[in-house]
């Protein structure tokens, strides 16, 4: 198969998992190349996500690396299968690739958890709120770019609807609820939208009031996407230069603890809805 010019985050993740499997089994790249019937450079390219790997070769590698976890192996095989064109591919070449990687990550996550201190989660934003956020980007985006990002964000939100929606648990700080992006009217409509979404069976919203005090990672946006097996969980965090994706064992454990702490100090879903109602009435 031809080399990829720009592998997606999912393709790079598969390569990373194969490298981790090989190293854990103390199998050299040269040995792996012999097993797969390719030269050593292709093994390196596979592990970087630059080249695809067939199901047969993946199973051969896993067998020789003594991978006994069938659920994990089947999840890797699923990642390796050729994929059909998805809705986010329409934006490829128009939006940063890392933004499209978020949509692909969410599309394959059976459950997501997030924590937001200043912003309403993007996947729960109204169009007017999202536009207000996009217009304060530095450097400023031209209007056609704002419209493009809005269209993409609206399509992203479909993962929470449909016949088989992903489960979502969002922890939102009071500060985010009181931010008036777009002014009072837009902010009130956004809070009312949250209340409607919070009634869905697959969506759980929890609010951390000011009086709850400190918590780890205050101020950082965290999105935790669970994979088909725990080894394939992924953390996505926002930064000024774009999304970052983390999946080291220690990193996953750290952010799980981070989210557990925040959920522990947050109001219950019922009290959270009452709290959002009260903030909306103040606007």
N, C-alpha and C positions, 0 to 999 in steps of 0.2 A: 504493500500500500504506500502511496505517496506521502511524503512528510507534510505535516500541517505547518502552515505559516504562523498561526496564532491559536494554539490550543486553548480550549475553554478551561475554566477552573475545574469543572467536573473531570475533564480529560487529564488535567495535571494531577488531580487528586488520585485518580486510578493509578497513574504512574508512580506516585509517591507511595501508595499502599503496596504496590508490587516490589518496589525497592525495599521497603521496610520488611516485607515478608522474606525477601532474599537475604538481607543482611542478618535478620534474626536467625535464619537457618544456617548462617555462615557459608553461604553459597557465593562463590565469586562471580563477577560479571562474565568472565571467560567461560566458566562452567555453565552459566545460564545460557550464554550464546550457543554453546555446543548442544545443550538440551533442546533449544528452540530452532536450531538449524539456521542461525543467522550470525552475522559478524558482531563483534563486541560493540561497535558504534551504534548498531540498531538497538541493542539492549539499553544503552544510555538514552537513546531517543525515546524508547518506549517508556522508560522511567521518568522522563521529562514531559510526557504527554504529547510529544512531537509526532510519534508514530503510533498507530493503532496496534492492538494485539488481538489475534483471533481467540475464540472461545477454546479451541483445541489447545493452542499454545499456552493460554492462561492456565488451563487445568493441568497441563504437563508441568508447568513451573510450580504450581501449588502442590502437586503430588510430590515433586522432588524437594520441596521446601517443607515437607511434613505438615502442611496446613490441614488440620483435622476439623476445623470449624466450618461445617457445611453451610450454615446460614451466611457466614461472612463470605465464603467462596462464591455462593450463588449471587450475593449482592455485587461482588466484583465482576462476575460474568455478565450480570445485567448492565453494569456500567460500560462494559467493553462492547456490548452489542451495537451495531450501527444504528444511529437514531434517525428518525424522520424529522423533517423540518418542523420547527415549533413556532408559535406565534412571535416569540421574541426575536427570532431570526430576521423578521422584517425590519428590525431596527439596526441590524448589523451593518456597520459602516456609517451609521448616522449618530449613534450614541456610543459612549465609551464601553468597551467590551466588559469591564467589570460590573457595570450596571446590568447587563444582560445575564451575567453569571449569577446575580442575585435571583432573577426570575427562574433560572434553571434550578438553582438550589432549592427555592421554595416549591417548585413543581414536583420535586422528588422527596419532599419532607412530609411524613405522615403527621408530625406535630412540630409546632414552632413555639418558642418562648422568646419574649423580648422585654427589655427594660429601657425606658426613655425618661430622661430627667427634664429636658427643656422642650422637646418636640413631640407632637402627636405622632405615633407610628405611621410611617408612610403608607402602609398597607390599609390604614384606617382613615386616611385623610379625605376630606371632601375636595372637589376640584378647585373651589375658590381658595381654600386653605393652602393647597399644594402650590397654586400659582403664586400666592403671597410669599411662600418659602422660596420658590425658584427665583423670584425677583430680587432676593437679597444675597444672591451668590456673588462671590468675588473671584475673578472679574465678572461683571454683569453680563447676563446672557441676553442675546438678541431675542426678540419676541418669537421668532419662528422656532428657536431652540426651546423656549419655555413651552410652547405648544407641543413640541415633540416629546418633551419629558412628561408633560401632563398626560398625553395619550398613552405613553408607556406605563405610567403609574396606574392609570385607570385599568389597563389590561392586567397588570400585576395583581390587582385586587380580586380577580376572578378565582384565584386559588382558594379563597375562603367561601366560595359559593358553589353552585352546581350540585350534582348528584352525590359526589364523594369529596366533600370539602376537607381541607386540612384542619386539624385541631390547632387552636391558637390561644395562648395565654399571654396577655400583655400587662405589664406593670408600668403604670404611668404616674409620675410624680405630680404633686399639686402645682408645681411651677409650670409644667407643660400645659396644664388645664387653664391656667390664668394668663398665658401668653396670648396676646391679641394680634396674631398674624392676620393682616387684612382688615383690622378694625373690629369693633364690637359686634356688628351684625354677622360678619364671617365667623368670628370666634364662637358666637352663640350657636350658629348653625352647625359648626363643627362638633360642639358638645352634644347637641341634640342627635347628631349622626352617630356619635359614640354610644349614646343610650339605645338607639335602635339596634345597632350592631351587637351590643352586649346582651340582647335578648336571644340571639341565635344560640342554638345548642352547642355549636362547635367553637364559640368564642367566649373566652373568660377575660374580663377586664378587672384589674385590681388597682386601687389608687393608694399611693403613699402620701399622707398629708404632711405638711410642714412639721407638725408637732411630733412626728415619728422619729425625728432626729437623723443622726448620721447612718450611713450604710456604705458598703465597699464600692469603690469605683464611681462615686457620686459624680454625675455630670457626663458620664460616658454612655453612649448608645450601644446596646448589646442585642444582637439577634442570634438566637441559638436554634439551629435547624437540626432536628433529630433525623438520623438516617435509618435505613431499613434494619441495621444492626448498630449497637452503640459505638463500635469502632469507627463508624462512618459519620458520626455527628460532626457538625461544622459550626464554628462561631464566625459571625460576620460583624465587624465593627466599622463605624464610620470614621473617617479622618478627613482633614482638609484637602488631601490629594486623592481622595476616592475611597471606595470600599476595600477592606482588608479581610482575608479569609484565614482562619486559624484552625488547626486540627491536631496539634500535638497533644499527647495524652495529658501532660501537665496543664496545658492551656485549657483543654476541655474540662478538666476537673476544677480548675480555678473558676471558670465562668459558670459552671453548674452551681458551685458553692455561692457565687455572687448572686445568681438568680434565686437560689433557695432562700438566702438571707433576705432579699428584697420582698419575696412573696410572704415570708414569715412576718414581716413588720407591716405589710400592706393591709388595708381594710378588706373585709370579705367582699365578694362580688355584689351582694345585696347592699351593703353599706357604701360600697364604691359608687353604685348607681345613685344612691341618695346624695352622695357627696357631689357628683357631677351635676345633678339636678340643682343643687344649692348654688354651685358656681355659676351655672347658666342663668339662674334667676338674678344674680348680682350684676349681670352684664346689661 
